[in-house]
């Protein structure tokens, strides 16, 4: 169980997450927490595995509870469902539903059920209603054999929809979105695309560019890259140089040497910059460390009140063959600070100025003084 919450007399938010075996007891647990800890705002969701400070608690029952004191914060928590997603014909719907205008929100933290809602459609519509406003968080997880999860708001338990918390006033959200990849080869320009099919890269058959990129790697990197190749799509074409965090990582679905076409799990646009990527434990470790180090330098003079770490179910001990990888690295490079979180069925976070759903990603939301 994972749940964050806020503290009086200053703004206080608490967050809580629990594993599936706690589902029947979730409401009673939430009531006890809210009453005895005097929590004015409690939100969270279920998580298969939990995160608390430097520890990642995998394959075990437990409760992760984080209490955050956020001076001068203006917090608004709302629940939304698939019915809201279908009814949201324009941005005004979400402004009315939440009672929060774009100017009032510095960012949103979201926990949502992935089984009973079109989360891609929700995030697309939400981002249109709150342009250039970061949305971070994750999709609830539970027993992989059962399509069930829970989301929590105060003492209520929901088995569908999502919970969104707006951070306004004197507190903003800073993000670290590590998609677990390292770039390989050069950056290229897409010169012929059709839906999710890339026909030409740099006016050459896309497959030819992919094959040359792979063959130019050292032999040991070729072995690492087999079955682990992805594509990175640049989100801002106006950058002079491209670095980690500038690319949206998506699956490489297939490649045809005869037609020269490469299929990917996204809809690229003509003229977009692309760079092939490798994803494995070494790449994920390198990417996480580099992005946290960049955040450390950027936030060197900032006041950080705490954080929420949403890590993919595909990471953890299964990927890194060691415990506590993501949680410990956050503390090593940005801590010490209070961090709680959970392992997700999908992670939410911005790349550039746009918000996306991710996989195999660590999405870290930092609560910072504005």
C-alpha positions in Angstrom: 0.0 0.0 0.0 1.3 3.4 -0.9 0.0 6.7 0.3 1.3 10.3 0.6 -0.2 13.0 2.8 0.1 16.6 4.0 0.7 18.1 7.5 -0.8 20.9 9.6 -0.4 23.8 10.3 1.4 24.0 7.0 0.2 22.2 3.9 0.5 18.5 4.5 0.0 15.5 2.2 0.4 11.8 2.8 0.8 9.0 0.4 0.1 5.3 1.0 0.5 2.1 -1.0 -0.4 -1.5 -0.2 -0.1 -5.0 -1.9 -3.1 -7.1 -3.0 -3.4 -9.1 0.2 -4.4 -5.8 2.0 -7.2 -5.0 -0.4 -10.0 -6.2 1.9 -8.6 -4.1 4.8 -7.6 -1.0 2.8 -10.5 1.2 3.9 -10.0 0.4 7.6 -6.3 1.2 7.3 -6.9 4.5 5.6 -9.4 5.6 8.3 -6.9 4.7 11.0 -4.1 6.6 9.2 -6.2 9.7 8.6 -7.7 9.9 12.1 -4.7 9.1 14.2 -2.1 10.8 12.1 -4.4 13.8 11.6 -3.8 13.8 7.9 -5.9 16.4 6.0 -5.1 15.0 2.6 -4.3 11.3 2.0 -3.9 9.8 -1.5 -2.2 6.8 -3.1 -2.8 3.4 -4.7 -1.9 -0.3 -4.6 1.5 -1.4 -5.5 3.0 -4.9 -6.1 6.3 -3.7 -4.6 7.0 -0.7 -2.4 9.6 2.0 -2.1 10.7 3.7 1.2 13.7 5.9 1.3 16.7 3.7 0.3 14.7 0.4 0.3 12.7 -1.3 -2.5 10.5 -3.9 -0.8 9.8 -6.6 -3.4 7.6 -9.6 -3.3 6.5 -8.9 0.3 3.5 -7.4 2.0 3.7 -4.0 3.6 2.6 -0.4 3.8 4.5 2.6 2.5 3.4 5.8 4.1 5.0 9.2 3.6 4.1 12.4 5.4 5.1 15.6 3.6 5.0 19.1 5.1 4.9 21.7 2.2 4.9 25.3 3.3 2.7 27.7 1.3 1.4 24.9 -0.9 -2.0 25.0 -2.4 -3.1 21.4 -2.9 -6.2 20.2 -4.7 -7.1 16.5 -5.0 -9.7 15.2 -7.4 -10.9 11.8 -8.6 -11.7 11.1 -12.3 -13.0 8.0 -14.1 -13.4 6.6 -17.6 -16.8 8.4 -17.8 -15.0 11.7 -17.3 -12.5 10.8 -20.1 -15.4 10.1 -22.5 -17.2 13.3 -21.5 -14.2 15.6 -21.8 -14.8 17.2 -25.2 -12.6 20.1 -24.5 -10.1 21.6 -21.9 -12.9 23.4 -20.1 -14.3 20.1 -18.9 -11.3 19.4 -16.8 -11.0 22.9 -15.5 -14.6 22.7 -14.3 -14.2 19.1 -12.9 -11.1 19.9 -10.9 -11.8 23.5 -10.0 -8.2 24.3 -11.0 -7.2 26.6 -13.8 -3.9 26.2 -15.7 -2.5 29.2 -14.0 -3.2 27.7 -10.5 -1.3 24.5 -11.0 2.5 24.1 -11.0 2.2 20.4 -11.6 0.1 17.2 -11.0 0.9 14.0 -9.2 -1.4 11.1 -10.4 -2.2 7.6 -9.4 -4.5 5.7 -11.7 -6.0 2.2 -12.3 -4.7 0.8 -15.6 -7.4 -1.8 -16.1 -10.7 0.2 -16.3 -9.6 3.4 -18.0 -8.0 4.5 -21.2 -5.0 6.1 -19.6 -3.5 7.3 -22.9 -6.6 9.2 -23.8 -6.9 10.6 -20.3 -3.3 11.9 -20.3 -3.6 13.4 -23.8 -6.8 15.3 -22.9 -5.4 16.3 -19.5 -2.2 17.7 -21.0 -4.3 19.7 -23.5 -6.2 21.2 -20.5 -3.0 22.0 -18.6 -0.4 22.7 -21.3 3.3 22.7 -20.4 2.3 21.6 -16.9 4.2 18.5 -15.7 2.2 15.4 -14.8 4.0 12.7 -12.9 3.1 9.5 -11.1 2.2 5.9 -12.0 -0.4 3.3 -12.7 -1.4 1.1 -9.8 -0.2 -2.5 -9.7 -1.3 -5.6 -7.9 -1.4 -9.4 -8.5 -0.3 -9.9 -12.2 -2.7 -12.8 -12.4 -5.7 -10.6 -11.7 -6.7 -7.3 -13.4 -7.4 -5.5 -10.2 -5.9 -2.5 -8.4 -7.0 0.2 -6.0 -6.6 4.0 -5.8 -7.1 5.9 -2.5 -8.4 9.3 -1.6 -8.6 10.1 2.1 -10.6 7.2 3.6 -12.2 6.1 0.3 -11.1 3.1 -1.8 -11.8 3.0 -5.6 -11.2 0.1 -8.0 -11.2 2.3 -11.1 -10.3 5.7 -12.3 -7.5 7.9 -10.9 -6.6 10.4 -8.3 -4.8 13.7 -9.3 -3.3 16.2 -6.9 -2.5 19.7 -8.1 0.5 21.4 -6.6 0.1 25.1 -6.5 1.1 28.1 -4.5 4.7 27.9 -3.1 5.5 24.4 -4.2 6.3 23.0 -7.7 7.2 19.7 -9.1 10.6 18.9 -10.6 11.0 15.7 -12.5 13.6 13.0 -13.3 12.4 10.6 -16.0 14.8 7.8 -16.5 13.7 5.6 -19.4 16.4 3.0 -19.0 18.2 3.5 -22.3 21.6 4.6 -23.6 21.9 6.1 -27.1 23.9 4.3 -29.8 25.1 5.7 -33.0 24.4 9.2 -34.4 21.2 11.3 -34.5 19.3 11.3 -37.8 16.4 13.1 -39.4 13.3 11.2 -40.5 12.7 11.9 -44.2 9.8 9.6 -45.0 7.2 8.3 -42.5 3.8 6.7 -42.7 1.8 6.3 -39.4 4.2 4.2 -37.3 6.3 3.1 -40.2 9.6 4.7 -40.9 10.5 4.4 -44.6 13.6 6.6 -44.8 16.1 8.1 -42.4 18.4 10.8 -43.9 17.0 9.9 -47.4 18.2 6.3 -47.0 16.2 3.2 -46.3 15.5 3.1 -42.6 16.6 -0.6 -42.2 20.0 0.3 -43.8 20.6 3.0 -41.3 19.6 0.6 -38.4 21.9 -2.2 -39.7 24.8 0.2 -40.1 24.3 1.6 -36.6 24.3 -1.9 -35.2 27.3 -3.2 -37.2 29.3 -0.2 -36.1 29.1 -1.2 -32.5 31.9 -3.1 -30.8 31.3 -6.8 -30.6 30.4 -6.8 -26.9 27.9 -4.0 -27.4 26.4 -5.9 -30.3 25.8 -8.8 -28.0 24.2 -6.5 -25.4 22.0 -4.9 -28.0 20.4 -8.0 -29.5 16.8 -8.0 -28.5 17.3 -4.7 -26.6 17.1 -2.1 -29.4 14.7 0.8 -29.1 14.2 4.2 -30.8 14.4 7.6 -29.3 12.3 10.5 -30.8 13.5 14.0 -30.0 10.8 16.1 -28.4 12.4 19.5 -29.3 13.9 20.1 -32.7 15.3 23.5 -31.8 18.1 22.1 -29.5 21.7 22.6 -30.8 22.8 19.3 -29.1 20.7 16.4 -28.0 21.3 14.7 -24.6 19.7 12.1 -22.3 16.2 13.1 -21.4 15.6 14.9 -24.7 14.2 11.7 -26.4 11.0 9.8 -25.9 11.9 6.1 -25.9 9.6 3.7 -27.8 9.6 0.1 -28.9 11.2 -1.0 -32.2 8.5 -3.4 -33.3 10.1 -4.8 -36.5 12.4 -4.2 -39.5 12.1 -5.5 -43.0 15.4 -5.6 -45.0 13.6 -6.0 -48.3 11.4 -2.9 -48.1 13.8 -1.1 -45.8 10.9 -0.2 -43.4 11.2 0.0 -39.7 8.1 -0.2 -37.5 8.0 1.5 -34.1 5.6 1.9 -31.2 4.8 5.6 -31.8 3.7 8.0 -34.5 6.8 9.9 -35.6 6.6 13.0 -37.7 8.5 14.0 -40.9 11.6 15.9 -40.0 11.8 14.6 -36.4 15.2 13.7 -35.0 15.7 10.0 -34.1 18.5 8.1 -32.4 18.6 4.4 -31.8 18.9 3.2 -28.1 19.9 0.2 -26.1 18.1 -0.9 -23.0 19.5 -3.3 -20.4 20.7 -3.2 -16.8 24.0 -1.4 -17.7 22.2 1.2 -19.8 19.5 1.7 -17.2 22.0 2.3 -14.5 24.0 4.7 -16.7 20.9 6.6 -17.6 19.5 6.9 -14.1 22.9 8.1 -12.7 23.4 10.7 -15.5 19.9 12.2 -15.2 20.0 12.3 -11.3 23.4 14.0 -11.5 22.0 16.6 -13.9 19.1 17.2 -11.6 21.5 17.6 -8.6 23.3 20.4 -10.4 20.1 22.1 -11.6 18.5 22.0 -8.1 21.7 22.7 -6.2 20.2 25.9 -4.6 16.6 24.6 -4.4 14.7 23.5 -1.3 13.5 19.9 -1.8 10.8 18.8 0.6 10.7 15.2 -0.5 9.8 13.0 -3.5 7.7 10.3 -4.9 9.4 7.5 -6.9 7.3 5.4 -9.3 9.4 2.6 -10.8 8.4 0.1 -13.4 7.6 -3.5 -12.4 10.3 -4.5 -14.9 13.0 -2.8 -13.0 14.1 -3.6 -9.5 16.0 -6.8 -8.6 14.8 -8.5 -11.8 16.6 -6.0 -14.0 19.6 -5.0 -11.9 20.2 -8.3 -10.1 20.6 -6.3 -6.9 18.2 -4.8 -4.4 17.2 -1.1 -3.9 18.9 0.1 -7.1 16.7 3.1 -8.0 15.8 4.1 -4.4 19.4 4.0 -3.2 20.7 6.0 -6.2 18.1 8.8 -5.6 19.4 9.1 -2.0 23.0 8.9 -3.0 22.8 11.7 -5.6 19.9 13.9 -4.2 19.4 13.0 -0.6 19.1 12.6 2.2 15.4 13.2 1.9 12.1 11.5 2.4 11.1 9.5 -0.6 8.3 6.9 -0.9 6.8 5.1 -3.9 5.9 1.9 -5.6 6.4 -0.3 -8.6 4.0 0.5 -11.4 2.1 -1.0 -14.4 3.1 2.2 -16.3 4.9 5.4 -15.4 3.8 9.0 -16.1 6.2 11.8 -16.7 7.2 14.6 -19.1 9.8 14.5 -21.8 10.4 18.1 -22.9 7.2 20.0 -22.4 4.9 17.0 -23.1 3.6 14.3 -20.8 3.7 10.6 -21.7 3.0 7.1 -20.4 6.2 5.1 -20.2 7.5 1.6 -19.6 10.6 0.3 -17.9 11.0 3.8 -16.5 11.7 5.4 -13.1 9.6 8.5 -12.7 10.7 10.7 -9.8 8.6 13.6 -8.7 10.4 16.1 -6.5 8.5 18.5 -4.3 10.4 21.8 -4.5 10.0 25.3 -3.2 8.8 27.5 -6.0 
